[in-house]
Amino acid sequence: MGSGSDLKFSKFNPFKLGRHPVNLLFRFILELFVLGVAAFWSWRLFEGWPGTVLAIVIPFVMALIWGSFAVPDDPSRSGKAAIPISGPLRLLLELLFFSFAVWCVYDLGLSGLAKVLALLILLHYVISWDRIRWLLKQT
């Protein structure tokens, strides 16, 4: 076993929080919540079997798009990109993904929860300012 110094996140750097494991976990939880919200919204919007089908298909398509379209060498991800896109386009994709979830929560009549979700997403992006700056440079 090596020493603890060979861990990538052993040194705290307040200027590089976009890659910090706690922030990455926070983003992962937000991503899962978004997929769950999309499923619940679809199921509630359409009654019967169409709602059930859409509750499966919509989150699946969202996850497929989220995981496929990536910026090569993104330090907050695996670095692999099945379908390489520019940083600004990835940022737009993320904003659409999260905005859709906020809208779904609002459409379900949960305006207070929609505000909380929007604030949590904003907090994530404020914390991840170094990643946003990196994405905007990847053209």
C-alpha positions, 0 to 999 in steps of 0.5 A, spaced: 500 500 500 502 506 498 502 513 502 496 517 502 500 522 498 498 518 492 491 520 492 489 525 487 484 529 492 489 529 498 491 536 497 485 541 498 485 547 492 479 552 493 480 554 486 479 547 483 473 544 486 470 542 479 474 536 480 473 535 488 470 528 489 465 531 494 462 536 488 463 530 483 458 526 488 454 532 489 453 533 481 452 525 481 446 526 486 443 531 482 444 527 475 440 521 479 435 526 481 434 529 474 432 522 471 428 520 477 424 527 476 423 526 469 421 519 470 416 521 475 413 527 471 412 522 465 408 517 469 404 523 472 403 527 465 400 521 461 395 516 464 396 508 463 401 504 459 403 511 455 406 514 462 409 507 464 413 507 457 415 514 457 417 514 465 422 509 462 424 511 455 425 519 457 430 518 463 433 512 458 434 517 452 436 523 457 442 518 460 444 516 453 445 523 451 448 525 457 453 520 457 455 520 450 456 527 448 462 529 452 468 533 451 474 529 450 479 529 456 474 532 461 477 532 468 470 531 471 469 525 467 472 519 465 476 523 459 473 519 454 467 521 449 463 517 445 461 523 441 466 528 442 463 535 442 465 542 444 465 545 451 460 550 450 456 545 447 456 541 453 455 546 458 449 548 454 447 540 454 448 540 461 444 547 462 438 544 458 438 537 462 438 541 469 433 546 466 428 541 464 428 537 471 426 544 474 421 545 469 418 538 470 418 539 478 414 546 477 410 543 472 408 538 477 406 543 482 412 543 486 414 550 485 418 550 492 422 544 490 423 547 483 426 553 487 430 549 491 433 544 485 434 550 481 438 553 487 442 547 488 444 546 481 446 554 481 450 552 487 454 546 483 455 551 478 458 556 482 462 551 486 465 548 479 467 555 476 474 552 474 470 547 470 466 552 467 472 556 465 475 550 462 469 548 458 468 555 455 475 554 452 474 547 449 472 549 442 
